[in-house]
Amino acid sequence: MIRYALFCILALSATLCAATANLPIDTSKNHLEFPAGNASFAPFLRKLDSLAHTGKGTVNILHLGGSHIQADIISNRVRSHLIQDLKFPAAGRGYVFPYTAARTNTPISYASRRKGHFKWLRSVRKDRKYKLGLMGFEVTTIDPEAEVRIVLDSRIPNEKFWYFTEARIFGYSPNSIEPVLQLDSNGTRYFGKHDSLSNSFTFQLPRRADSLILTFPWKDSLAQKFLQDTLSKLDSLKKDSLFADTNFFDSQPSFTLTGILLTDTVPGIVYNSIGVNGADLEAYLSLENMESDLKFSPPDLVILAIGVNDANVDVFDPELFKARYDTLIARIKSVSPKTSFIFVSNNDNYNTQTNKPNSNGALVVKACKELAKKYKGGFWDMYGVMGGFKSIETWTLVDYAKKDHVHFTNAGYELLGDLYYDALKEVLRPDAPKVTTIPKDLPVKNIPSKPAKATKKRKAKK
């Protein structure tokens, strides 16, 4: 008993002494690999060089993924470094969405706000009334007082370089409701030009702007006033209850918003980052209007980071995974035949169903390498760079990943974004210095109790 107590004390002391740790980052893997050479990158690099040397043209980048990309921290680090570090000019902000109306997190690179009542769906849901576009979300309102706002460059200090002169609003209305745009509260109301082929409304604006407000007034002003008079007699709880009533909601005029594209007249880079929490390849393949939306910002480079949710299974099928990517790539190439591709492996993570280390990560690495070879594209091994199998445990201990062992903290996402940017920059500007600073001796936030548990089990066996 005394020996056991001494062992526990020694184990605890060792744990407390080891209260700092280093991230297991493997910098030797932090490069873009081109298993079949980088000839397919030539069109993208030519457009980028032309932009850098002549100041003319627009280079469109599209970064697709799940929750990591919806957060937009990794992608925004790359976006910002291209503008601030490599000095490429900034063109329009590209695709955005009022995520607050969908009751989910907004990308870090802009703010979204909502007023009024909305219903929402995303691509991982199958019970959709309308066809979804590239954004993978829809929000529907019947509330004539509802509004959504997008405010660019408002959440990150010292970033102020995204503006727009044209807004394209994608959406549907069975009742001929059309969105109305304002650049500020009580400002001029602008009415868009409807394009029935793309289910969108185009707004040409008189000046460059960095924010907008959308409202959805009814065509029938008398019916709208009657509803507003009815609502004025209800408290907030009764209003919420009324709008939550499916029969009532479905009986009223409505508008369904599926995306917003903000473009500018100046040349430069447009970096579209589009992610949907929980989305896998099947969810992206379900986007009926993907090609229609892509035509307004055809990508020169596509960064494919879809796979964490595909591999969150007990038995992962690499052939099915690659086949789904084949279909997605064919759809993208139907819009932009000469686009270049970069495939990004999953991060190391836990299987959320078992809460145990996910061994499928290595299988995704192999599949992504094979895809990069097939499409003569690039490959970035995030799994290997962050340390490989079970490395997420150390990232969690030092507070660079969250306790779910899947997602990262802001610091972790920023570090991964810097690492990926350095790998990309080796191809764009081989002589440019790296931006990544790898932190050392990080404090351990969660002191594990595993040593004590293991001792008790050994004692029980005795």
C-alpha positions as CSV (number, residue, x, y, z in Angstrom):
1,M,0.0,0.0,0.0
2,I,2.9,2.4,0.9
3,R,4.6,1.5,-2.4
4,Y,1.4,2.2,-4.3
5,A,1.0,5.6,-2.6
6,L,4.6,6.5,-3.4
7,F,4.1,5.5,-7.0
8,C,1.0,7.7,-7.3
9,I,2.9,10.7,-5.8
10,L,5.8,10.2,-8.2
11,A,3.5,9.9,-11.2
12,L,1.6,13.1,-10.2
13,S,4.9,14.9,-9.7
14,A,6.2,13.8,-13.1
15,T,2.9,15.0,-14.7
16,L,3.1,18.4,-12.9
17,C,6.7,18.8,-13.9
18,A,5.8,18.1,-17.5
19,A,3.4,21.0,-17.6
20,T,4.7,22.3,-20.9
21,A,4.9,20.5,-24.2
22,N,5.8,21.2,-27.9
23,L,3.5,20.7,-30.8
24,P,4.6,17.6,-32.8
25,I,4.8,19.6,-36.1
26,D,6.8,17.9,-38.8
27,T,8.2,20.8,-40.9
28,S,9.9,18.3,-43.3
29,K,6.4,17.5,-44.6
30,N,5.3,21.2,-45.0
31,H,5.5,21.4,-48.8
32,L,3.1,21.1,-51.6
33,E,3.7,17.7,-53.3
34,F,3.1,17.3,-57.0
35,P,3.0,13.5,-57.6
36,A,2.6,13.9,-61.4
37,G,4.5,17.2,-61.7
38,N,3.1,20.7,-61.5
39,A,2.4,21.3,-65.2
40,S,-1.4,21.7,-64.5
41,F,-0.5,24.7,-62.3
42,A,0.8,26.6,-65.3
43,P,-2.5,28.4,-66.2
44,F,-3.0,29.5,-62.6
45,L,0.6,30.7,-62.2
46,R,0.5,32.6,-65.5
47,K,-2.6,34.5,-64.4
48,L,-1.0,35.3,-61.0
49,D,2.2,36.5,-62.7
50,S,0.2,38.6,-65.1
51,L,-1.7,40.2,-62.2
52,A,1.6,40.8,-60.3
53,H,3.4,42.4,-63.2
54,T,0.7,44.2,-65.1
55,G,-1.8,44.9,-62.3
56,K,-4.6,43.6,-64.6
57,G,-7.0,40.7,-64.4
58,T,-8.8,38.8,-61.7
59,V,-7.6,35.5,-60.1
60,N,-10.3,33.4,-58.5
61,I,-9.5,30.9,-55.8
62,L,-12.0,28.6,-54.3
63,H,-11.4,26.8,-51.0
64,L,-14.0,24.1,-50.2
65,G,-14.4,22.2,-46.9
66,G,-16.5,21.5,-43.8
67,S,-16.5,23.2,-40.4
68,H,-12.8,24.1,-40.6
69,I,-13.5,26.2,-43.7
70,Q,-16.8,27.6,-42.5
71,A,-14.8,29.1,-39.6
72,D,-12.6,30.6,-42.3
73,I,-9.6,31.1,-40.0
74,I,-7.2,28.9,-42.0
75,S,-8.4,30.3,-45.4
76,N,-8.4,33.9,-44.2
77,R,-4.8,33.6,-43.0
78,V,-3.9,32.6,-46.6
79,R,-6.2,35.2,-48.1
80,S,-4.6,37.9,-45.9
81,H,-1.0,36.8,-46.5
82,L,-1.5,36.9,-50.2
83,I,-2.6,40.5,-49.9
84,Q,-0.3,41.7,-47.1
85,D,2.8,39.5,-47.5
86,L,3.0,39.0,-51.3
87,K,1.3,42.3,-52.1
88,F,-1.3,41.1,-54.6
89,P,-4.2,43.5,-55.0
90,A,-7.5,42.7,-53.5
91,A,-10.5,42.4,-55.7
92,G,-14.0,41.6,-54.5
93,R,-14.7,39.5,-51.4
94,G,-16.6,36.9,-53.4
95,Y,-19.3,34.6,-51.9
96,V,-20.7,35.5,-48.5
97,F,-23.7,34.4,-46.5
98,P,-25.8,35.7,-43.5
99,Y,-25.0,32.8,-41.3
100,T,-26.6,34.3,-38.3
101,A,-30.0,33.9,-40.0
102,A,-29.1,30.2,-40.3
103,R,-28.2,30.1,-36.5
104,T,-24.6,29.1,-37.1
105,N,-21.2,30.6,-37.0
106,T,-20.1,33.3,-39.4
107,P,-16.6,33.2,-41.0
108,I,-14.1,35.2,-39.1
109,S,-13.4,37.5,-42.1
110,Y,-16.7,39.4,-42.0
111,A,-19.8,39.9,-39.8
112,S,-23.4,38.9,-40.5
113,R,-26.5,40.1,-38.5
114,R,-30.1,39.3,-38.7
115,K,-33.4,40.9,-37.7
116,G,-36.8,39.1,-37.7
117,H,-37.7,35.5,-38.3
118,F,-36.1,32.9,-40.6
119,K,-36.1,29.2,-41.2
120,W,-33.0,27.6,-42.5
121,L,-31.5,24.4,-44.1
122,R,-28.1,23.3,-45.1
123,S,-26.7,20.8,-47.5
124,V,-26.4,18.0,-45.0
125,R,-30.2,18.0,-44.8
126,K,-32.2,16.1,-47.4
127,D,-35.6,17.7,-46.8
128,R,-35.1,20.7,-48.9
129,K,-37.8,22.6,-50.8
130,Y,-35.5,24.5,-53.1
131,K,-32.3,23.8,-54.9
132,L,-29.2,24.8,-53.1
133,G,-26.3,26.7,-54.6
134,L,-22.5,26.8,-54.0
135,M,-22.9,28.1,-50.4
136,G,-24.7,25.0,-49.2
137,F,-27.2,27.0,-47.1
138,E,-30.7,28.5,-47.5
139,V,-32.6,30.8,-45.3
140,T,-36.3,31.5,-45.8
141,T,-38.4,34.4,-44.4
142,I,-42.0,35.4,-44.5
143,D,-41.4,38.3,-42.2
144,P,-41.7,41.6,-44.1
145,E,-39.7,43.3,-41.3
146,A,-36.8,40.8,-41.6
147,E,-33.4,41.9,-42.7
148,V,-29.9,40.5,-43.0
149,R,-26.6,42.5,-42.9
150,I,-23.2,41.7,-44.2
151,V,-20.3,43.8,-42.9
152,L,-16.8,43.2,-44.4
153,D,-13.5,43.6,-42.6
154,S,-15.2,44.2,-39.3
155,R,-13.8,41.4,-37.0
156,I,-10.1,41.5,-37.6
157,P,-8.0,44.5,-36.6
158,N,-5.9,46.2,-39.3
159,E,-7.7,44.4,-42.2
160,K,-9.5,46.8,-44.4
161,F,-9.2,45.9,-48.0
162,W,-12.4,44.2,-49.2
163,Y,-15.1,46.3,-51.1
164,F,-17.7,45.7,-53.7
165,T,-19.5,47.6,-56.4
166,E,-21.9,44.9,-57.5
167,A,-23.9,42.5,-55.4
168,R,-25.6,39.4,-56.8
169,I,-28.3,37.9,-54.6
170,F,-29.2,34.3,-55.3
171,G,-32.7,33.2,-54.2
172,Y,-36.3,32.2,-54.9
173,S,-39.8,33.4,-54.3
174,P,-43.0,31.7,-55.3
175,N,-44.7,35.0,-54.7
176,S,-42.5,37.4,-56.7
177,I,-40.9,38.9,-53.6
178,E,-37.6,40.6,-54.6
179,P,-34.8,41.6,-52.2
180,V,-34.2,45.3,-51.6
181,L,-30.6,46.4,-50.9
182,Q,-29.4,49.3,-48.8
183,L,-25.8,50.3,-48.1
184,D,-26.7,51.7,-44.7
185,S,-29.7,52.2,-42.4
186,N,-32.2,54.7,-43.8
187,G,-30.2,54.9,-46.9
188,T,-31.2,54.7,-50.6
189,R,-33.2,51.5,-51.5
190,Y,-31.8,49.7,-54.5
191,F,-33.8,47.3,-56.6
192,G,-32.0,44.5,-58.5
193,K,-32.3,43.2,-62.0
194,H,-33.7,39.7,-62.0
195,D,-32.0,36.9,-63.9
196,S,-34.4,34.0,-64.0
197,L,-31.8,31.5,-65.5
198,S,-29.5,31.8,-62.4
199,N,-32.3,32.7,-59.9
200,S,-30.4,35.8,-58.9
201,F,-30.8,39.6,-58.6
202,T,-28.0,41.9,-59.7
203,F,-27.4,45.3,-58.0
204,Q,-25.1,47.8,-59.6
205,L,-24.1,50.3,-56.9
206,P,-23.1,53.9,-57.3
207,R,-20.0,53.6,-55.1
208,R,-17.7,51.1,-53.5
209,A,-19.1,49.7,-50.3
210,D,-18.1,47.3,-47.5
211,S,-21.5,46.5,-46.1
212,L,-25.1,45.9,-47.1
213,I,-28.6,45.4,-45.7
214,L,-31.1,43.2,-47.4
215,T,-34.9,43.4,-46.8
216,F,-37.7,41.3,-48.3
217,P,-40.9,43.4,-48.5
218,W,-44.1,41.9,-49.9
219,K,-45.5,42.8,-53.2
220,D,-49.0,43.1,-51.7
221,S,-48.6,46.1,-49.5
222,L,-52.1,45.7,-48.0
223,A,-51.5,42.1,-47.0
224,Q,-48.1,43.2,-45.5
225,K,-49.8,45.9,-43.5
226,F,-52.4,43.5,-42.2
227,L,-49.7,41.1,-41.0
228,Q,-47.7,43.9,-39.4
229,D,-50.8,45.1,-37.6
230,T,-51.4,41.6,-36.3
231,L,-47.9,41.2,-35.2
232,S,-47.9,44.6,-33.4
233,K,-50.5,43.2,-31.0
234,L,-48.4,40.2,-30.0
235,D,-45.5,40.0,-27.5
236,S,-42.2,38.5,-28.6
237,L,-43.0,35.0,-27.4
238,K,-46.3,34.9,-29.3
239,K,-44.6,36.2,-32.4
240,D,-42.0,33.5,-32.2
241,S,-44.7,30.9,-31.7
242,L,-46.7,32.2,-34.7
243,F,-43.7,32.1,-37.1
244,A,-42.7,28.6,-35.8
245,D,-46.1,27.3,-36.8
246,T,-45.4,25.4,-40.1
247,N,-48.9,25.8,-41.4
248,F,-48.8,29.6,-40.9
249,F,-45.3,29.9,-42.3
250,D,-46.1,27.9,-45.4
251,S,-49.3,29.9,-46.1
252,Q,-47.5,33.3,-46.3
253,P,-45.4,35.0,-49.1
254,S,-41.8,34.0,-48.8
255,F,-38.3,34.6,-50.0
256,T,-35.5,32.0,-49.8
257,L,-31.9,33.3,-49.9
258,T,-29.2,30.9,-51.1
259,G,-26.1,33.1,-51.5
260,I,-24.6,36.5,-52.0
261,L,-21.7,37.3,-54.4
262,L,-19.9,40.6,-53.9
263,T,-17.6,41.7,-56.7
264,D,-15.5,44.8,-57.4
265,T,-14.4,46.6,-60.5
266,V,-10.7,46.6,-59.5
267,P,-8.3,43.8,-60.5
268,G,-6.9,41.4,-58.0
269,I,-7.4,38.2,-56.1
270,V,-10.8,36.9,-55.1
271,Y,-10.4,34.1,-52.5
272,N,-13.7,32.3,-51.9
273,S,-13.8,30.1,-48.9
274,I,-16.9,28.0,-48.6
275,G,-17.5,25.5,-45.8
276,V,-20.6,23.9,-44.3
277,N,-20.5,22.4,-40.8
278,G,-20.8,18.6,-41.0
279,A,-20.6,18.5,-44.8
280,D,-19.0,15.6,-46.6
281,L,-18.6,15.0,-50.3
282,E,-22.1,13.7,-50.7
283,A,-23.4,16.9,-49.3
284,Y,-21.4,18.9,-51.9
285,L,-22.6,16.7,-54.7
286,S,-26.2,17.4,-53.7
287,L,-25.8,21.1,-54.5
288,E,-28.0,21.3,-57.6
289,N,-27.1,24.9,-58.5
290,M,-23.3,24.6,-57.9
291,E,-22.3,25.0,-61.5
292,S,-24.8,27.9,-62.1
293,D,-23.3,29.8,-59.1
294,L,-19.7,29.0,-60.1
295,K,-20.1,30.6,-63.5
296,F,-20.1,34.1,-61.9
297,S,-16.7,33.4,-60.3
298,P,-15.0,30.6,-62.3
299,P,-12.1,29.3,-60.2
300,D,-8.5,29.4,-61.4
301,L,-7.4,27.3,-58.4
302,V,-9.5,25.0,-56.3
303,I,-8.4,23.9,-52.8
304,L,-10.2,20.8,-51.9
305,A,-10.3,20.1,-48.1
306,I,-13.4,17.9,-47.8
307,G,-13.0,14.6,-46.0
308,V,-13.1,14.9,-42.2
309,N,-16.8,14.0,-42.2
310,D,-16.4,11.3,-44.9
311,A,-13.8,9.6,-42.7
312,N,-15.8,9.8,-39.5
313,V,-16.9,6.2,-39.9
314,D,-15.8,2.8,-38.6
315,V,-15.0,1.5,-42.1
316,F,-13.7,4.0,-44.6
317,D,-14.0,3.2,-48.3
318,P,-11.1,5.0,-50.2
319,E,-12.5,4.0,-53.6
320,L,-15.9,5.5,-52.9
321,F,-14.2,8.6,-51.5
322,K,-12.2,9.0,-54.7
323,A,-15.2,8.3,-56.9
324,R,-17.1,11.1,-55.2
325,Y,-14.2,13.5,-55.7
326,D,-14.1,12.5,-59.3
327,T,-17.7,13.5,-59.7
328,L,-17.2,16.8,-57.9
329,I,-14.1,17.6,-59.9
330,A,-15.9,16.9,-63.2
331,R,-18.7,19.3,-62.2
332,I,-16.1,22.0,-61.4
333,K,-14.2,21.5,-64.6
334,S,-17.4,21.8,-66.6
335,V,-17.4,25.4,-65.5
336,S,-13.7,26.0,-65.5
337,P,-11.8,23.4,-67.6
338,K,-8.3,24.7,-66.9
339,T,-8.6,25.1,-63.2
340,S,-5.8,23.8,-61.0
341,F,-6.4,21.6,-57.9
342,I,-4.8,21.3,-54.5
343,F,-5.9,18.3,-52.3
344,V,-5.7,18.8,-48.6
345,S,-5.7,15.7,-46.3
346,N,-7.7,15.6,-43.1
347,N,-6.3,16.7,-39.8
348,D,-5.6,14.0,-37.2
349,N,-8.8,13.6,-35.1
350,Y,-11.0,11.4,-33.0
351,N,-14.0,9.5,-34.4
352,T,-16.9,11.4,-32.9
353,Q,-19.0,8.3,-32.5
354,T,-16.4,6.3,-30.5
355,N,-14.4,9.2,-29.1
356,K,-11.3,7.3,-30.0
357,P,-8.3,8.1,-32.3
358,N,-9.4,7.9,-35.9
359,S,-7.1,5.6,-37.9
360,N,-8.8,6.6,-41.2
361,G,-6.6,9.7,-41.4
362,A,-3.7,7.8,-43.1
363,L,-6.1,6.3,-45.6
364,V,-7.3,9.8,-46.6
365,V,-3.7,10.9,-47.0
366,K,-3.1,8.0,-49.5
367,A,-6.4,8.7,-51.3
368,C,-5.6,12.5,-51.7
369,K,-2.2,11.7,-53.0
370,E,-3.7,9.4,-55.6
371,L,-6.2,12.1,-56.6
372,A,-3.4,14.7,-56.9
373,K,-1.5,12.3,-59.2
374,K,-4.6,11.6,-61.3
375,Y,-5.4,15.3,-61.8
376,K,-1.8,16.5,-61.9
377,G,-2.5,18.7,-59.0
378,G,-0.9,19.5,-55.7
379,F,-1.2,17.8,-52.3
380,W,-0.7,19.2,-48.8
381,D,-0.5,16.7,-46.0
382,M,-2.0,18.5,-43.1
383,Y,-2.2,15.1,-41.2
384,G,1.5,14.6,-41.5
385,V,2.5,18.2,-40.9
386,M,0.6,18.4,-37.6
387,G,2.3,15.2,-36.4
388,G,0.3,12.2,-37.7
389,F,-1.7,9.6,-35.8
390,K,-2.7,10.8,-32.3
391,S,-1.0,14.1,-32.7
392,I,-4.4,15.8,-32.0
393,E,-4.0,14.7,-28.4
394,T,-0.9,17.0,-27.9
395,W,-2.6,19.8,-29.8
396,T,-5.5,19.5,-27.3
397,L,-3.2,19.4,-24.3
398,V,-1.6,22.7,-25.2
399,D,-4.9,24.4,-26.1
400,Y,-4.3,24.5,-29.8
401,A,-7.2,22.1,-30.4
402,K,-10.6,21.8,-28.7
403,K,-11.6,19.0,-26.4
404,D,-13.6,17.2,-29.1
405,H,-10.3,16.3,-30.7
406,V,-11.6,17.3,-34.1
407,H,-11.7,21.1,-34.2
408,F,-9.0,23.7,-33.3
409,T,-8.8,26.8,-31.2
410,N,-8.2,30.1,-33.0
411,A,-4.5,29.8,-32.3
412,G,-4.5,26.3,-33.8
413,Y,-6.3,27.3,-36.9
414,E,-4.1,30.3,-37.4
415,L,-1.0,28.2,-37.1
416,L,-2.3,25.7,-39.7
417,G,-3.2,28.6,-42.0
418,D,0.4,29.9,-41.7
419,L,1.8,26.5,-42.3
420,Y,-0.3,25.9,-45.4
421,Y,0.5,29.4,-46.7
422,D,4.2,28.7,-46.4
423,A,3.8,25.5,-48.4
424,L,1.8,27.4,-51.1
425,K,4.3,30.3,-51.2
426,E,7.1,27.9,-52.0
427,V,5.4,27.4,-55.3
428,L,4.3,31.0,-55.9
429,R,7.5,32.8,-54.6
430,P,10.3,30.2,-53.9
431,D,12.7,32.8,-52.5
432,A,10.3,34.5,-50.1
433,P,10.8,34.0,-46.4
434,K,8.4,31.9,-44.4
435,V,5.8,33.5,-42.1
436,T,5.2,30.6,-39.7
437,T,6.5,30.9,-36.1
438,I,6.2,27.5,-34.4
439,P,5.6,28.0,-30.7
440,K,7.7,26.1,-28.2
441,D,7.2,25.1,-24.5
442,L,3.4,25.6,-24.5
443,P,1.6,25.3,-21.2
444,V,-0.4,22.1,-20.8
445,K,-4.0,23.0,-20.2
446,N,-5.5,19.6,-19.4
447,I,-3.3,17.5,-17.1
448,P,-4.2,13.9,-17.8
449,S,-5.1,11.4,-15.2
450,K,-4.2,8.3,-17.3
451,P,-1.1,7.3,-15.3
452,A,-3.0,7.0,-12.0
453,K,-5.7,4.9,-13.7
454,A,-3.2,2.6,-15.3
455,T,-1.6,2.0,-11.9
456,K,-4.9,1.0,-10.3
457,K,-5.5,-1.5,-13.1
458,R,-2.1,-3.1,-12.6
459,K,-2.6,-3.3,-8.8
460,A,-6.0,-5.0,-9.4
461,K,-4.3,-7.6,-11.5
462,K,-1.9,-8.4,-8.8
